[in-house]
């Protein structure tokens, strides 16, 4: 094997190690972020963290109608899905920069 090929391989391995380190740091930072999803014009707010765990639910008093529990359940569901969608977009934006230009199916 020629000497130039070995040097290029070492350089590529160092770049991959740096990318892995940067990806791990980005994932840690994502885990610390929170995103709010809302429904009903802000009547219901659901907050999730970067691990996609619900950490807070806020329901405005005026939306609580004992005669219409279905509407309240729908608003909580919609706010939760809104938060999850926003976190998915943030995750794709953050982690996508590492895989841009690479053909890595199933990465993010």
Buried (B, 14 or more C-beta within 10 A) or exposed (E): EEEEEEEEEEEEEEEEEEEEEEBEEBBEEBEEBEBBBBBBEEBBBBBBBBEEEBEEEEBEEEBEEEEEEEBBEBBBEBBBEBBBEBBEEBBEEBBEEBBEEEEEEEEB
